[in-house]
Amino acid sequence: MGLRRHVVMSKSKTNSILLDKRSGHYWQLNETASSVLELFFAGNTLIEVSAALGSVHRVDEETAREDVSALLDGLLDSKLIELVS
């Protein structure tokens, strides 16, 4: 998984900004969403990311997996990230 070619990511201490250079639109990600993306970009699986998220935020793994999936679906639908094999 990675950013699409037309998207750049800028990180601060607590969040990230994704900028779509084609449209000029940007999305602000909170600290949790930023961490989720970083974990995926590092090669972790959905199960691994969900487990890490659940552990940090003290939620069950199913809830964490649903939340992570919802984030990814939104970013995929917005054409900000792409699945890379």
C-alpha positions in Angstrom: 0.0 0.0 0.0 1.2 3.5 -0.8 0.3 7.0 -1.7 -0.8 7.6 -5.2 1.7 9.4 -7.4 -0.3 12.7 -7.3 -0.5 12.7 -3.5 2.1 14.0 -1.1 2.1 13.6 2.7 3.4 16.1 5.2 3.8 15.1 8.8 3.8 17.1 12.0 4.2 15.9 15.6 0.5 15.0 15.9 -1.0 14.7 12.5 -0.5 14.4 8.8 -1.8 16.3 5.7 -2.4 14.5 2.4 -2.4 16.8 -0.6 -3.9 15.8 -3.9 -1.7 17.8 -6.3 -4.1 17.3 -9.2 -7.2 18.8 -7.4 -5.5 21.0 -4.8 -7.7 19.3 -2.1 -6.1 18.2 1.1 -7.1 16.0 4.0 -5.9 16.3 7.6 -5.4 13.0 9.4 -5.3 12.9 13.2 -2.5 11.2 15.0 -4.2 7.8 15.0 -5.0 7.8 11.3 -1.4 8.9 10.6 0.0 6.0 12.7 -2.3 3.6 10.9 -0.9 4.7 7.5 2.7 4.6 8.7 2.2 1.0 9.9 0.8 0.0 6.5 3.5 1.8 4.6 6.0 -0.2 6.7 4.6 -3.4 5.4 2.2 -4.4 8.3 -1.0 -6.4 7.5 -4.5 -5.4 8.4 -4.4 -7.8 11.4 -1.1 -6.4 12.7 -2.3 -2.8 12.4 -5.6 -3.6 14.0 -3.9 -5.4 16.9 -1.5 -2.4 17.4 -4.4 0.1 17.3 -6.5 -2.0 19.7 -3.6 -2.3 22.1 -2.9 1.4 22.2 -6.5 2.5 22.4 -7.8 -0.3 24.4 -10.5 -1.5 22.0 -11.2 -5.0 20.9 -9.5 -6.2 17.8 -12.8 -6.4 15.8 -13.6 -2.8 16.5 -10.1 -1.7 15.6 -10.2 -3.7 12.4 -13.5 -2.1 11.4 -12.1 1.4 12.1 -8.9 0.7 10.2 -10.9 -0.7 7.3 -13.2 2.3 7.2 -10.2 4.7 7.1 -8.6 2.7 4.3 -11.9 2.6 2.3 -12.2 6.3 2.6 -8.7 6.9 1.4 -9.1 4.4 -1.4 -12.4 6.0 -2.5 -10.8 9.4 -2.5 -8.0 8.0 -4.6 -5.3 9.0 -2.1 -3.8 5.6 -1.6 -3.4 2.5 -3.7 -2.8 -1.2 -3.1 0.6 -2.2 -4.4 1.5 -5.8 -4.9 
